[in-house]
Amino acid sequence: MARRLAGKIALVTGAGRGIGRALAVGLAAEGALVHVTDLDAPDGLGGPAVACDISDRGAVRSMFAGIDRLDVLVNCAGVTGWIDVADPDESTWDTVIDTNLKGTFFCSTEAAALMRPRGGGSIVSISSVVAVRGLDGLSAYGATKAGINALTVQLAAELGPHGIRVNAVAPGATNTERNLADDPDYAKVWAPLIPLGRIAEPEDIVGPVVFFASDESAHVTGQVLYVDGGWTAAGTAPPTYLERATDNN
């Protein structure tokens, strides 16, 4: 069976762990040559690796200057940044906005500059269910993910004439190192609230991203796909999630 990304060159940001690492492995398994980046250069993934703080536009430019060709960009790098709206920390707000939203935008524009001469490409950003559902402590994070959803629509319209498709995948509760650091009982707490009865594994996000990255979605752009086990349809938040997370930060 032909691999769906054979011959394509991809870049995955935030590939050091969690969903980003699973996506880098998954895209490579489908035949792509995968460049990977994180704050520290991710190891053990096989493709070219570089350290990059995507909140720094100069660092983003330098990273893309080292890539000659790009067919697929996956914007996965991001931080949570818990914020108390009664006493908000400005530096936390700035870090979350600069990493999640500014970083996604400038990685996308740099990628588009590489894709235009080739007649197109695919940009896939990792959003979140928090873009459309309010949760305590996540005002900055939610604002960035809602921004990514809007940015997906905006860039799809502006880059479509160049053959560049722009879509997003929005995971729900997922079994990642970051979530387990917030709450070691994360899976146990969230699973009963999800209609499908479990939280996602990072590998559950791979298929939807590969679909958007591949020619199977050749006429799909400007879309956000929720991969959440049905949580945005019917789920609620556990009453103790914020207390558990802030106790572990």
Secondary structure, 3 states (H helix, E strand, C coil): CCCCCCCCEEEEECCCCHHHHHHHHHHHHCCCEEEEEECCCCCCCCCCEEECCCCCHHHHHHHHHCCCCCCEEEECCCCCCCCCCCCCCHHHHHHHHHHHHHHHHHHHHHHHHHHHHHCCEEEEEECCHHHCCCCCCCHHHHHHHHHHHHHHHHHHHHHHHHCEEEEEEEECCECCHHHHHHCCCHHHHHHHHCCCCCCECHHHHHHHHHHHHCHHHCCCCCCEEEECCCHHHHCCCCCCHHHHHHHCC
